[in-house]
Amino acid sequence: ELLVHASHFSRRPSLPPQPTMAAPLRRLAARTALPQRSALTAAGTIRTAAAAPNLFADLQGKVVVVAGAGNPPAEGHGIGAMTSLFLARHGCKVVSVSNVAENCDTVTAAIKEEGLVGSAYVADCTKYEEVEKLASSVKAEHGKVDIMINAGIHTALPQGFAKMTLDKWKLNMDLNLNAHFYLIHAFLPTFLEQGHGNILHYTTFGSAVALGMGNQRHGYFAGKAAAATLTKRIGIENAKKGVRANVISIGYTTGPLVNRAVAKVGASIEAVTATRDGNVPRGKQISPEEIANVAVFLASDASSGINATEVFADGGNHCATYGP
């Protein structure tokens, strides 16, 4: 059984980046740098991305809250941190939220290292009063909030219904469902007041399909499925008021959470990676960068026609049935 980290938040003042982070952050920045893109002009010549139309230009200056963002420097960037970093690279002012100051400070330091705009905030998103403070703090500082993303608040344990207890079920609902409800409840009034807003919820593709034939993660799937449905309903009911709300359904993905879980149980990362790669139609897992790219698209006006939709970033897994 592989543990998937539960981002169970507790609020305390954010800490400034530590000097010892500099070298790891530079290595992370080098690994995650965006490649220069090119495009063909009408005449068939190559021009750089700087001269090509920027589909995501509207993101410049937008205020984004990414809940569940950040990892310790030694682990590298996970899905939430990569989401914060990529949005900052497209000109957003990113507020990264985590339960551990080191985590959100690390991704914020990486953002600032590139000369971009970001801040860290520590909150327990299973406590409504702290989510309210988060929402009011961001609005007070920036005067608006454009996008709210629940990227990493979750727990995936236990695996197997026989291991489920009442306390574990409640924890699953607090992290996988209630925290997302609190975020929507706290930020939606600002979106309605502004006449615009964008909500993204990250879920597991296991919340939409009967994943495999063995024991699975009932509280994780049930809570995330409910949160996904809530997200889509919010998008439908507030569309005429300028609010969109979409879901990114994530399949087998590499990153710090998997690496940490493998190390905790003493398994072979090579063996686990081979098995997980083999579960994906293309033979390779999704990367945090690929998830972040989907988030950038859905956060931008380039996706203005997409609302109350679940977008699967799983390499096609949700279309595959059990069998040879």
NUKOLDREN-440157 format. One record per residue (C-alpha): residue number from 1; x, y, z negated; residue in three letters. Coordinates in steps of 0.02 Angstrom, whole numbers, plus 32768, in hexadecimal, padded with zeros to 4 digits. Each point is the difference from the previous one (the first is absolute). Example, Ala and Ser with C-alpha at 12.3 -4.5 7.8 and 13.67 -1.06 7.14 Angstrom:
<atoms>
[1 [8267 7F1F 7E7A] 'ALA']
[2 [8045 80AC 8021] 'SER']
</atoms>
This chain:
<atoms>
[1 [8000 8000 8000] 'GLU']
[2 [804B 80A5 8035] 'LEU']
[3 [7FDC 8099 7F99] 'LEU']
[4 [7FC8 809D 805B] 'VAL']
[5 [8022 809B 7F99] 'HIS']
[6 [7F6D 8055 7FAF] 'ALA']
[7 [8010 80BD 8001] 'SER']
[8 [7FB2 801B 7F55] 'HIS']
[9 [801B 80B9 7FE5] 'PHE']
[10 [8028 8063 7F62] 'SER']
[11 [8015 80BB 800A] 'ARG']
[12 [8098 805F 7FC5] 'ARG']
[13 [805C 8098 8046] 'PRO']
[14 [8060 7FDF 80A0] 'SER']
[15 [80BC 7FF7 7FEF] 'LEU']
[16 [8079 8059 8074] 'PRO']
[17 [8064 7F92 8079] 'PRO']
[18 [809E 7FBC 7FB0] 'GLN']
[19 [80AB 8023 804E] 'PRO']
[20 [8020 7F46 800C] 'THR']
[21 [7F74 7FF0 8080] 'MET']
[22 [805B 8060 8087] 'ALA']
[23 [8063 7F73 8050] 'ALA']
[24 [7F70 7F81 8003] 'PRO']
[25 [7F8C 8086 8046] 'LEU']
[26 [8078 8029 808D] 'ARG']
[27 [8007 7F47 802D] 'ARG']
[28 [7F43 7FF6 7FFC] 'LEU']
[29 [7FF0 809A 806E] 'ALA']
[30 [807B 7FB7 807F] 'ALA']
[31 [7F9D 7F5D 8008] 'ARG']
[32 [7F58 8056 8014] 'THR']
[33 [802E 808F 8075] 'ALA']
[34 [7F87 8019 808F] 'LEU']
[35 [804C 7FD8 80AA] 'PRO']
[36 [8000 8086 8085] 'GLN']
[37 [7F72 7FE1 8077] 'ARG']
[38 [7FF2 802B 80B8] 'SER']
[39 [7F72 8016 807B] 'ALA']
[40 [7FED 8004 80BC] 'LEU']
[41 [7FCE 80A4 8050] 'THR']
[42 [7F8C 8007 8097] 'ALA']
[43 [809A 8005 806E] 'ALA']
[44 [803F 7F5F 7FB2] 'GLY']
[45 [8093 804D 7FA4] 'THR']
[46 [8027 7FDF 7F49] 'ILE']
[47 [7FE1 8085 7F7D] 'ARG']
[48 [801E 7FF4 7F45] 'THR']
[49 [7F78 7FFA 7F7D] 'ALA']
[50 [8022 80B6 7FD8] 'ALA']
[51 [7FBD 8030 80AB] 'ALA']
[52 [7F71 7F82 8001] 'ALA']
[53 [7F54 8025 7FB6] 'PRO']
[54 [7FFA 7FD7 7F46] 'ASN']
[55 [7F63 7F9C 7FDB] 'LEU']
[56 [8019 8019 7F47] 'PHE']
[57 [8023 80BB 7FFF] 'ALA']
[58 [7F64 8020 7F97] 'ASP']
[59 [8054 7FA8 7F6C] 'LEU']
[60 [8076 8093 7FEB] 'GLN']
[61 [7FDC 8053 7F5A] 'GLY']
[62 [7F79 7F86 7FCA] 'LYS']
[63 [7FFC 7FCF 7F49] 'VAL']
[64 [8000 7F44 7FE6] 'VAL']
[65 [7FEE 7F9D 7F60] 'VAL']
[66 [8048 7F50 800C] 'VAL']
[67 [7FD0 7F98 7F68] 'ALA']
[68 [806A 7F67 7FDE] 'GLY']
[69 [80A0 8043 804F] 'ALA']
[70 [80B4 7FDD 7FD2] 'GLY']
[71 [807F 7F7E 7FCC] 'ASN']
[72 [80A4 8005 7F9F] 'PRO']
[73 [8095 8034 806D] 'PRO']
[74 [804B 7F52 8000] 'ALA']
[75 [7F65 7FB2 804C] 'GLU']
[76 [7FEA 806A 809B] 'GLY']
[77 [7F5D 804E 803B] 'HIS']
[78 [7F60 7F9B 7FFC] 'GLY']
[79 [7F5B 8022 8059] 'ILE']
[80 [7FC9 8092 7F93] 'GLY']
[81 [80AA 8055 7FFE] 'ALA']
[82 [8014 7FEA 80BC] 'MET']
[83 [7F53 804D 8017] 'THR']
[84 [8035 8099 7F9C] 'SER']
[85 [80A4 800F 805E] 'LEU']
[86 [7FB6 7FF0 80AE] 'PHE']
[87 [7F76 807F 7FDC] 'LEU']
[88 [8082 807A 7FBC] 'ALA']
[89 [8064 7FE9 80A1] 'ARG']
[90 [7F66 8039 805F] 'HIS']
[91 [7FF8 80A0 7F9B] 'GLY']
[92 [7F8B 7FD2 7F72] 'CYS']
[93 [8013 803B 7F4E] 'LYS']
[94 [7FFE 7F58 7FA8] 'VAL']
[95 [7FD3 7FDF 7F4B] 'VAL']
[96 [803C 7F50 7FD5] 'SER']
[97 [7FA8 7FB1 7F6B] 'VAL']
[98 [803F 7F6C 7F9A] 'SER']
[99 [7FF7 7FB7 7F52] 'ASN']
[100 [80BE 8008 7FED] 'VAL']
[101 [8058 80A8 800F] 'ALA']
[102 [809A 7FB0 804E] 'GLU']
[103 [7F96 7FB9 808D] 'ASN']
[104 [7FA9 809E 803A] 'CYS']
[105 [809C 8066 7FDB] 'ASP']
[106 [8065 7F8F 8072] 'THR']
[107 [7F93 8016 8099] 'VAL']
[108 [7FED 80BA 7FDB] 'THR']
[109 [80BD 8011 7FF6] 'ALA']
[110 [800E 7FA5 80A7] 'ALA']
[111 [7F82 807A 804C] 'ILE']
[112 [805F 8097 7FBD] 'LYS']
[113 [80A5 7FB5 8037] 'GLU']
[114 [7FC1 8013 80B3] 'GLU']
[115 [7FCF 80B6 7FE1] 'GLY']
[116 [7F47 7FD7 7FF9] 'LEU']
[117 [7F77 802B 7F83] 'VAL']
[118 [7FCD 7F87 7F78] 'GLY']
[119 [7FD8 7FF5 7F47] 'SER']
[120 [7FEB 7F74 7F82] 'ALA']
[121 [7F6E 7FE6 7F89] 'TYR']
[122 [7FED 7F7A 7F7C] 'VAL']
[123 [7F4E 7FC8 7FD6] 'ALA']
[124 [7F9C 7F69 7FCA] 'ASP']
[125 [7F7E 7FF3 8089] 'CYS']
[126 [7F9B 7F83 7F9B] 'THR']
[127 [7FD7 8090 7F8A] 'LYS']
[128 [7F87 807B 804D] 'TYR']
[129 [8037 8095 7F99] 'GLU']
[130 [80B1 7FEF 8043] 'GLU']
[131 [7FC2 7FF4 80B3] 'VAL']
[132 [7F9A 809E 7FE3] 'GLU']
[133 [809D 8057 7FC2] 'LYS']
[134 [805E 7FC3 809A] 'LEU']
[135 [7F7C 8046 8075] 'ALA']
[136 [7FF5 80A8 7FA7] 'SER']
[137 [80BD 800E 7FF4] 'SER']
[138 [801B 7FE4 80BA] 'VAL']
[139 [7F77 807B 802D] 'LYS']
[140 [8043 8082 7F87] 'ALA']
[141 [80AF 7FF3 8048] 'GLU']
[142 [7FD6 7FF8 80B9] 'HIS']
[143 [7F54 804F 800B] 'GLY']
[144 [7FBB 7F6A 805E] 'LYS']
[145 [800B 7F45 8018] 'VAL']
[146 [7FF3 7FBD 80B1] 'ASP']
[147 [801F 7F45 7FF0] 'ILE']
[148 [7FF3 7F81 7F73] 'MET']
[149 [8051 7F56 8017] 'ILE']
[150 [7FF3 7F6D 7F88] 'ASN']
[151 [8098 7FA2 803C] 'ALA']
[152 [8039 7F92 7F72] 'GLY']
[153 [7F8F 7FF6 7F67] 'ILE']
[154 [7FDF 7F46 7FEC] 'HIS']
[155 [8020 7F5A 7FAF] 'THR']
[156 [7FFD 7F5A 805D] 'ALA']
[157 [8007 7F8B 7F6A] 'LEU']
[158 [7FCF 7F7E 7FD2] 'PRO']
[159 [8004 7F88 8093] 'GLN']
[160 [7F7C 7F79 7FE9] 'GLY']
[161 [7F56 8013 7FAF] 'PHE']
[162 [802C 7F88 7F72] 'ALA']
[163 [807D 8083 7FC2] 'LYS']
[164 [7F81 808D 7FFF] 'MET']
[165 [7FCD 8040 7F55] 'THR']
[166 [7F85 8089 7FD3] 'LEU']
[167 [808E 8076 7FD4] 'ASP']
[168 [805B 7FDC 80A3] 'LYS']
[169 [7F5F 801B 8062] 'TRP']
[170 [7FE6 80A8 7FAC] 'LYS']
[171 [80B4 8032 8027] 'LEU']
[172 [7FE5 7FCE 80B5] 'ASN']
[173 [7F64 806C 800D] 'MET']
[174 [8056 8093 7FA9] 'ASP']
[175 [8094 7FFF 8076] 'LEU']
[176 [7FB4 7FC1 80A2] 'ASN']
[177 [7F57 8058 7FF9] 'LEU']
[178 [7FE3 807A 7F72] 'ASN']
[179 [809F 8065 801E] 'ALA']
[180 [7FCB 801C 80B4] 'HIS']
[181 [7F52 8035 7FCA] 'PHE']
[182 [804E 807C 7F87] 'TYR']
[183 [806E 8048 8088] 'LEU']
[184 [7F6E 8016 8077] 'ILE']
[185 [7F91 8048 7F77] 'HIS']
[186 [8086 807F 7FCE] 'ALA']
[187 [8036 8037 80AE] 'PHE']
[188 [7F5E 7FF9 8064] 'LEU']
[189 [7FB7 80A1 7FB4] 'PRO']
[190 [8098 8061 803E] 'THR']
[191 [7FED 7FB4 80AD] 'PHE']
[192 [7F48 8030 8006] 'LEU']
[193 [8024 80AF 7FC2] 'GLU']
[194 [8086 8017 8085] 'GLN']
[195 [7F96 7FB3 8089] 'GLY']
[196 [8087 7F83 802B] 'HIS']
[197 [805E 7F6E 7FB5] 'GLY']
[198 [804A 7F57 8029] 'ASN']
[199 [8004 7F63 7F94] 'ILE']
[200 [8069 7F66 8021] 'LEU']
[201 [7FF8 7F5F 7F9D] 'HIS']
[202 [8081 7F75 8011] 'TYR']
[203 [7FB9 7F52 7FEA] 'THR']
[204 [8037 7F4E 8022] 'THR']
[205 [7FC0 7FA3 8097] 'PHE']
[206 [7FD1 7F79 7F82] 'GLY']
[207 [7F70 8071 7FCA] 'SER']
[208 [7FB0 7FEB 80AB] 'ALA']
[209 [8029 7F4C 8032] 'VAL']
[210 [8000 7F58 7FA7] 'ALA']
[211 [80BD 7FF8 7FF7] 'LEU']
[212 [803D 7F4D 800C] 'GLY']
[213 [7FB6 7F63 7FB3] 'MET']
[214 [8056 8000 7F57] 'GLY']
[215 [7FED 8061 7F5E] 'ASN']
[216 [8003 80BA 8017] 'GLN']
[217 [7FFC 80A5 7FA3] 'ARG']
[218 [7F48 8019 7FD7] 'HIS']
[219 [8009 80A0 7F9B] 'GLY']
[220 [8074 8052 807E] 'TYR']
[221 [7F96 7FD3 8096] 'PHE']
[222 [7F59 8028 7FAC] 'ALA']
[223 [8038 80A7 7FB9] 'GLY']
[224 [8053 803A 809F] 'LYS']
[225 [7F6C 7FC9 806A] 'ALA']
[226 [7F8C 8068 7F95] 'ALA']
[227 [8074 8096 8009] 'ALA']
[228 [8009 7FEF 80BD] 'ALA']
[229 [7F42 7FFD 800D] 'THR']
[230 [7FF5 8097 7F8E] 'LEU']
[231 [807D 805D 806D] 'THR']
[232 [7F9D 7FDE 809F] 'LYS']
[233 [7F5C 8036 7FAF] 'ARG']
[234 [8050 80A4 7FCA] 'ILE']
[235 [8039 801C 80B3] 'GLY']
[236 [7F54 7FDF 8048] 'ILE']
[237 [7F9E 8068 7F84] 'GLU']
[238 [8074 8097 8007] 'ASN']
[239 [802E 8002 80B9] 'ALA']
[240 [7F92 8097 8026] 'LYS']
[241 [8057 805C 7F72] 'LYS']
[242 [80AC 7FEC 804F] 'GLY']
[243 [803C 7F6B 7F9C] 'VAL']
[244 [8048 7F61 8049] 'ARG']
[245 [802B 7F62 7FA0] 'ALA']
[246 [8058 7F68 8047] 'ASN']
[247 [8053 7F5F 7FC5] 'VAL']
[248 [80A7 7FB6 8031] 'ILE']
[249 [7FFC 7F43 7FEC] 'SER']
[250 [80B0 7FBF 7FE6] 'ILE']
[251 [8040 7F52 8027] 'GLY']
[252 [80A2 7FA8 7FD3] 'TYR']
[253 [807B 808D 7FE5] 'THR']
[254 [80B5 800B 7FCA] 'THR']
[255 [803B 8071 7F75] 'GLY']
[256 [8032 8016 7F4A] 'PRO']
[257 [7F64 7FB0 7FB4] 'LEU']
[258 [801D 7F5C 805A] 'VAL']
[259 [80BB 8004 7FDD] 'ASN']
[260 [7FE2 8020 7F48] 'ARG']
[261 [7F7E 7F76 7FF3] 'ALA']
[262 [8073 7F82 8055] 'VAL']
[263 [8090 802E 7F8C] 'ALA']
[264 [7F91 7FF2 7F67] 'LYS']
[265 [7FD2 7F4B 8022] 'VAL']
[266 [80AF 7FD3 803B] 'GLY']
[267 [7FC8 7FD1 80AF] 'ALA']
[268 [8067 800F 809F] 'SER']
[269 [7FDF 80A3 805A] 'ILE']
[270 [8036 7FAF 80A2] 'GLU']
[271 [7F83 7F72 7FEC] 'ALA']
[272 [7F72 8073 7FCC] 'VAL']
[273 [8025 8077 8090] 'THR']
[274 [8000 7F70 807D] 'ALA']
[275 [7F58 7FC3 7FC0] 'THR']
[276 [7FB1 80AC 8001] 'ARG']
[277 [8047 8028 80AC] 'ASP']
[278 [7FB6 7F5D 803F] 'GLY']
[279 [7F53 8036 7FC5] 'ASN']
[280 [7FFF 8095 8077] 'VAL']
[281 [7FD5 7FE5 80B8] 'PRO']
[282 [809A 8060 803C] 'ARG']
[283 [8070 7F9A 7F8D] 'GLY']
[284 [8037 8097 7F9B] 'LYS']
[285 [7FB1 805A 7F6E] 'GLN']
[286 [7FC2 80B2 8005] 'ILE']
[287 [8077 8084 7FBB] 'SER']
[288 [7FD6 8091 7F8B] 'PRO']
[289 [8032 8076 808E] 'GLU']
[290 [7F7A 7FB5 8070] 'GLU']
[291 [7F7C 801A 7F7A] 'ILE']
[292 [803A 80B4 7FE9] 'ALA']
[293 [7FEF 8020 80BB] 'ASN']
[294 [7F4A 7FC7 7FFA] 'VAL']
[295 [7FE3 8074 7F6C] 'ALA']
[296 [804C 8094 805D] 'VAL']
[297 [7F89 7FE1 8092] 'PHE']
[298 [7F66 7FEF 7F92] 'LEU']
[299 [8032 8097 7F98] 'ALA']
[300 [800F 806D 809B] 'SER']
[301 [7F7C 804C 8071] 'ASP']
[302 [803E 7F8C 808A] 'ALA']
[303 [7F8C 7F80 7FAF] 'SER']
[304 [7F6D 8079 7FEC] 'SER']
[305 [7F8A 7F84 8054] 'GLY']
[306 [8028 7F77 7F82] 'ILE']
[307 [7F96 7FFE 7F62] 'ASN']
[308 [7FBD 7F7D 7F87] 'ALA']
[309 [806F 7F81 8056] 'THR']
[310 [8074 7F77 7FC4] 'GLU']
[311 [80A0 7FFF 8067] 'VAL']
[312 [8061 7F5C 7FF4] 'PHE']
[313 [80BD 8015 7FF8] 'ALA']
[314 [8022 7F46 7FF2] 'ASP']
[315 [8047 7FCD 80A9] 'GLY']
[316 [7F5C 7FA9 802D] 'GLY']
[317 [7FF1 7F91 7F67] 'ASN']
[318 [7F4A 802A 7FE1] 'HIS']
[319 [7FD2 7FBB 80AB] 'CYS']
[320 [8050 7F56 7FE2] 'ALA']
[321 [7F9F 7F6C 7FB9] 'THR']
[322 [8042 7F71 7F98] 'TYR']
[323 [8043 7F70 8068] 'GLY']
[324 [808D 7FCE 8075] 'PRO']
</atoms>
